[in-house]
Amino acid sequence: MSWKNVEIKAKCADITVLEKILLEHQADYRGLDHQIDTYFKVPNGRLKLREGNIENALIHYDRGNQAKPKLSSVTYYQPNKSADLKATLTAALGVKVVVDKKRQIFFIGNVKFHLDRVERLGTFVEIEAIDNDGTMDLATLQKQCYDYMAILLIKEADLLAVSYSDLLLELVR
């Protein structure tokens, strides 16, 4: 399955405030997921295996690094939970980095929200305006992202250009 989305990631000092705002806006809370994302060494984009209690998927995505709402092209595969897949990918590609996080997942319509506590990095919020059937234009997705940034009081200065994997790799350099 493939789709496009516009997303942001931002530092967040207190995710409990954002949780309250989301619930006040009737967000559908899907639960708390402990996720291990294993990023593999690939020549194009990013490839990660997500292992969680709620979400399990092999995800390839490509997007620019910029501190503003950014377009991502995503290919998503939901395998059966299997250590064999991880072992095969590790043997074939090598592991780049592992991200360990606890993620609260919310939805309002086609917009997905993550309130993340990431090991070694801290607390963050992500907003993803998702077009999974090709019916939404880029301007609509960007507007949704900006509108929810305002509702959640996310400042431009808090936006991150890079992924958690990049932030973790910076810690070891």
N, C-alpha and C positions, 0 to 999 in steps of 0.2 A: 504494500500500500504506500502511495506517495501523496504528499500534500505540500502546501506552502504555509508559512506563518510569519507573522511579524512579532518580534519578541524584544523584551528588555530584561536585564538583570541589574539589580541595584543592591548596594549595601543597605542594611536596615538595623538600626540600633535596638528596636523593640518590636518584634513580630507579633506580639500579643495585641498591640494597637491595630495592626493591619488585619488580624483575625477578626477583631471586633467590628471593624469597618466592613469587611466582606460579609459577615453575618448580618449586619444591618442592611446590606444591599441584597439580601436573600440569596447569597451564594450557596450552591449545592456543595456541601462538604463531603468529600469522598473518603477521607480518612488520613491517618498518619502512616506513612510508608518508610521503612528503613531500607534505603537503596544503596547498593554497591554498584557503581558504574566503572567498568574496566574499559579503558581506552586503549585501542590497539594502534600500532604503527602502520599507517597507510599513506599512499602517495597523494591522495586527493581527499579533501574534506576531513571529517572526523568519523570514526567508527567506534561505537561503544556498545558493550553488552550491559544492559541494566538488569540487575537482580534485586527484586523487592517482593514485598508481601502483596502489594496491589498491582504494581506495574513490573512486567518482565518483557524485555524486548531487545532485539538487535537493531540499533539505530545508526543510520548513516546520515549525516547532515553536512551542508556546506553553507557557510555564511561569512561575511566579512567581520572583522573586529572593529567595532565602532561603538562609542558610548552614546547611543541613541537607538530608537526602535530600528531593528534591522531585519531584513528579509532572510529567511532560511528556506532552503529546499531540503525536504526530509523524506527519507525512505525508511519504512518501519516494518519490521518482521517480528511476529510474536511466536517464538519457538516454544516447544514444551520445555519445562524446566529440566535442564540437563547439564550436568558437569562436563559431559562429552563435548558440547559445543564450545564451552569456554576453553577446555583443554586443546581442542582442535585449532581455534583461533590463536591461542597463545603460542602453540607450536609453529603455526604457519606465519604469523605476523609479528609476534613479540608484543609485550605489554609496554605501553608508553607511561601510563600513570593510573592509579586507582583513586576514585573519589568516594568517600563514605559520608552519607548524609542521612538526616532524618527530615522527611518532607511531608508537610501538610498540603493536601491537594483540594482545590476548590474549582468550581465552574460557575460561570454566569453565561448562559447561552454557549456561543462558540469560543468564549475566552476562558483560558485556563490560568489559574494562579497557583504558584508554589511558594510556600513559606518554608525556607530551608535553614537547617542548622547543619553546617558543614564542618566535619572534623578538621582541625588545624586552621580553619579560615574564619569561622564566625557565622553570623546570621545574615540572610539575604532574602529578597523577594524577586520572583520572576513573573512576568506577564506574557502570555502567548495568545495572540489573536490568530485563530486557526481557520484556514480554508481547506477543508479536507475533500471537497467535491468540485472545486474549480468555479464556484458561483460568486465569489467575492473578489472585488478588485483590490489592488494594493492600497489605494487611498483610504478605503473603508477600514482595512485592517490596521493601517497606521493610525487612523483617527481613534479606533477603539483602544489602541495601546496608549495614546496620549490622554484620552479621556480617563482611563483607569489610573494612569499615573497621577493625574490631578486629584481624583477621588481618594487615592491612597496616600496622598501627600508626599509623593516621591519627587525629590529634587533632581534636576539635571546633574548636579555635582555628585550625586550618589550613584549615578549610572556607571556600569562597568562595560568595557569594550570586549573583554575576553571571558572565556569559560572558566569554571572551577578548575578544570584540568590545567589550564594555563597558569592560573594563580598558584596551584600546588607545585607545578614545575618551577616557577619562579622562586619558591621557598628553598629549593635544593640547588639552585645555581649560585 
